[in-house]
Amino acid sequence: MINRLIFAFIFMFCQLLSFAQDKPTNRFEASFAYGAAYALFGGESNNPWINLELPSIHHAFEFSFDFRLRHNRFIGITYARHEVWATIDDYYYYQHQGVYVVMDGYRHFAISEFIGVNFRREITPNFNMAVGLFVTLMQRNTIRLSQRAGDPNMHIIFEDDFPRLVDNELGLWAAVEYFVPVRDYFDIGIRSRGFVSLSGFEKITLTPVLKLGF
């Protein structure tokens, strides 16, 4: 019985090695990832804008399209979109005008979009490393306090539908990836990617990945 189990294990292992060696070389690869991102969104209270604090862990979606070069190297483009929400039930004292801003079920959010070029190398058939350049566009909805000339009252303006661009920077990203082949043209894996801009650390992501080759 034990001999049969050993023989079956050796046979399956040899089959996996044969599959990995016979897997065709793809000219193009497209990957889709959805998972979690971690970032520090600090709350701010500025005049005339009040930016509220957001959770550090949020959603991350990424798409990459790569072209194979020589020596297991790739060049491609990457688009990433990270979204975070928070429901605010609190009040804030606006010291300059001596008024309170009451938030009752206010839905605050931020959207970060990253567009860039990436360079990737297959260290092994399963393990990849990548670096890239990106530009980031970040938008948040905000609360604006305004006061008309001659009017002693404060006017609170909620800008839910028209988020304000609060960041536009260049930066670098780096990623490590591990894939397991499912079919000749289809792999599944996991990826961790770090983002650093001119202002410093932006965020880090951990996402399952689906990769298609053709």
C-alpha positions as CSV (number, residue, x, y, z in Angstrom):
1,M,0.0,0.0,0.0
2,I,2.8,2.4,0.9
3,N,4.7,1.5,-2.3
4,R,1.6,2.4,-4.3
5,L,1.2,5.7,-2.5
6,I,4.9,6.6,-3.1
7,F,4.6,5.6,-6.8
8,A,1.4,7.7,-7.2
9,F,3.1,10.7,-5.5
10,I,6.2,10.4,-7.8
11,F,3.9,10.0,-10.9
12,M,1.9,13.2,-10.0
13,F,5.1,15.2,-9.2
14,C,6.6,14.2,-12.6
15,Q,3.3,15.2,-14.3
16,L,3.5,18.6,-12.7
17,L,7.1,19.1,-13.8
18,S,6.2,18.0,-17.3
19,F,3.3,20.5,-17.4
20,A,5.5,23.3,-16.2
21,Q,8.2,22.6,-18.8
22,D,5.7,22.1,-21.7
23,K,3.7,25.3,-20.9
24,P,3.8,27.5,-24.0
25,T,5.4,30.9,-24.0
26,N,2.8,33.7,-24.1
27,R,3.5,36.9,-26.0
28,F,1.1,39.0,-24.0
29,E,-0.2,38.7,-20.5
30,A,-3.1,40.4,-18.8
31,S,-3.7,40.3,-15.0
32,F,-6.7,41.3,-12.8
33,A,-6.4,41.7,-9.1
34,Y,-8.8,42.7,-6.3
35,G,-8.0,42.8,-2.6
36,A,-7.0,45.0,0.2
37,A,-4.8,48.1,0.5
38,Y,-3.3,49.8,3.6
39,A,-2.6,53.5,3.7
40,L,-2.5,56.3,6.3
41,F,-5.2,58.9,5.6
42,G,-4.7,61.6,8.2
43,G,-7.6,63.8,9.1
44,E,-7.2,67.5,8.6
45,S,-9.1,70.7,9.7
46,N,-8.1,73.6,7.4
47,N,-9.8,76.9,6.6
48,P,-12.0,76.8,4.5
49,W,-11.8,73.0,3.9
50,I,-12.4,70.3,6.5
51,N,-11.0,66.9,5.5
52,L,-12.2,64.0,7.7
53,E,-10.2,60.9,8.6
54,L,-10.6,57.7,6.6
55,P,-9.9,54.1,7.5
56,S,-6.4,52.8,6.8
57,I,-7.6,49.4,5.2
58,H,-9.7,49.7,2.1
59,H,-10.5,48.1,-1.4
60,A,-7.9,47.8,-4.2
61,F,-8.4,46.9,-7.9
62,E,-5.5,46.5,-10.3
63,F,-5.2,45.7,-14.0
64,S,-2.0,45.1,-15.9
65,F,-1.2,44.4,-19.6
66,D,2.3,43.2,-20.3
67,F,4.4,42.5,-23.5
68,R,7.1,39.8,-23.3
69,L,10.6,40.8,-24.1
70,R,13.7,38.6,-24.2
71,H,15.1,36.7,-21.2
72,N,11.8,36.3,-19.3
73,R,11.3,40.1,-19.0
74,F,8.1,42.1,-19.6
75,I,7.1,45.7,-20.1
76,G,3.6,46.9,-19.7
77,I,1.0,49.3,-18.3
78,T,-0.8,49.2,-15.0
79,Y,-4.0,50.9,-13.8
80,A,-5.0,50.7,-10.1
81,R,-8.0,52.1,-8.4
82,H,-8.3,52.2,-4.6
83,E,-11.5,53.3,-2.8
84,V,-12.3,53.9,0.8
85,W,-15.5,55.0,2.6
86,A,-16.4,56.1,6.1
87,T,-19.8,57.0,7.6
88,I,-19.4,60.0,10.0
89,D,-21.7,60.6,13.0
90,D,-20.0,63.3,14.9
91,Y,-19.7,67.1,15.4
92,Y,-16.8,69.5,14.9
93,Y,-16.1,72.9,16.4
94,Y,-15.1,75.5,13.8
95,Q,-13.0,77.8,16.1
96,H,-12.5,80.6,13.7
97,Q,-16.2,81.4,13.4
98,G,-17.4,79.8,16.7
99,V,-19.8,77.4,15.2
100,Y,-20.4,73.6,15.3
101,V,-20.6,71.4,12.2
102,V,-22.8,68.4,13.0
103,M,-22.3,65.3,10.9
104,D,-25.3,62.8,10.9
105,G,-24.7,59.8,8.7
106,Y,-22.4,61.7,6.4
107,R,-20.6,59.4,3.9
108,H,-17.0,60.4,3.3
109,F,-14.9,58.8,0.7
110,A,-11.6,59.0,-1.2
111,I,-10.6,57.6,-4.6
112,S,-7.0,57.0,-5.6
113,E,-6.1,56.2,-9.2
114,F,-2.6,55.1,-10.3
115,I,-1.6,54.9,-13.9
116,G,1.9,53.9,-14.9
117,V,4.5,51.8,-16.7
118,N,5.9,48.6,-15.1
119,F,8.9,46.4,-15.8
120,R,8.6,42.7,-14.7
121,R,10.9,39.7,-14.6
122,E,10.2,36.0,-14.1
123,I,12.7,35.0,-11.5
124,T,11.3,31.4,-11.7
125,P,8.3,30.1,-13.6
126,N,6.2,30.9,-10.5
127,F,7.9,33.9,-8.9
128,N,8.0,37.4,-10.4
129,M,9.3,40.8,-9.3
130,A,8.3,44.1,-10.9
131,V,9.0,47.8,-10.5
132,G,7.3,50.8,-12.2
133,L,6.7,54.5,-12.5
134,F,3.3,56.0,-11.8
135,V,1.3,59.1,-11.6
136,T,-1.4,59.2,-8.9
137,L,-4.7,61.2,-8.9
138,M,-6.5,61.3,-5.6
139,Q,-10.0,62.8,-5.0
140,R,-12.0,63.3,-1.8
141,N,-15.4,64.7,-1.1
142,T,-15.2,67.5,1.4
143,I,-17.2,70.0,3.5
144,R,-16.7,73.6,2.7
145,L,-17.7,76.4,5.1
146,S,-18.3,79.8,3.5
147,Q,-19.6,83.2,4.6
148,R,-21.1,85.9,2.4
149,A,-20.1,89.5,2.9
150,G,-22.5,91.1,5.5
151,D,-24.0,87.8,6.4
152,P,-23.1,86.7,10.0
153,N,-24.3,83.1,9.4
154,M,-22.0,80.2,8.2
155,H,-23.1,78.3,5.1
156,I,-22.1,74.6,5.0
157,I,-21.7,73.1,1.5
158,F,-21.5,69.4,1.1
159,E,-19.7,68.3,-2.1
160,D,-20.7,64.6,-2.2
161,D,-21.2,64.3,-6.0
162,F,-18.2,66.4,-7.1
163,P,-15.0,65.2,-5.3
164,R,-12.2,67.6,-5.1
165,L,-8.7,66.8,-6.5
166,V,-6.4,66.9,-3.5
167,D,-3.3,65.1,-4.8
168,N,-1.5,64.6,-8.1
169,E,2.0,63.2,-7.8
170,L,4.7,61.0,-9.4
171,G,6.1,58.0,-7.7
172,L,7.5,54.4,-7.8
173,W,6.0,51.1,-7.1
174,A,7.5,47.6,-6.6
175,A,5.8,44.3,-6.5
176,V,6.4,40.6,-5.8
177,E,4.1,37.9,-7.3
178,Y,3.7,34.2,-6.9
179,F,1.6,32.2,-9.5
180,V,0.3,28.6,-9.8
181,P,-0.6,27.4,-13.3
182,V,-4.1,26.2,-13.9
183,R,-4.2,25.9,-17.7
184,D,-1.7,26.7,-20.4
185,Y,-3.1,30.2,-20.6
186,F,-4.4,30.8,-17.1
187,D,-2.6,31.3,-13.8
188,I,-3.8,32.2,-10.3
189,G,-1.6,33.8,-7.7
190,I,-1.1,36.5,-5.1
191,R,0.6,39.9,-5.3
192,S,2.0,42.5,-2.9
193,R,2.7,45.9,-4.2
194,G,4.1,49.0,-2.5
195,F,3.6,52.6,-3.6
196,V,6.1,55.5,-2.8
197,S,5.5,59.0,-4.1
198,L,7.5,62.2,-3.8
199,S,5.7,62.9,-0.5
200,G,6.8,59.5,0.9
201,F,5.0,56.2,1.5
202,E,1.6,56.0,-0.1
203,K,0.2,52.5,0.5
204,I,0.8,48.7,0.2
205,T,-1.6,46.2,-1.3
206,L,-2.2,42.4,-0.9
207,T,-4.4,41.0,-3.7
208,P,-5.3,37.7,-5.3
209,V,-4.5,37.8,-9.0
210,L,-5.8,36.1,-12.1
211,K,-3.4,36.1,-15.1
212,L,-4.3,35.3,-18.7
213,G,-1.7,34.6,-21.4
214,F,-2.1,34.8,-25.2
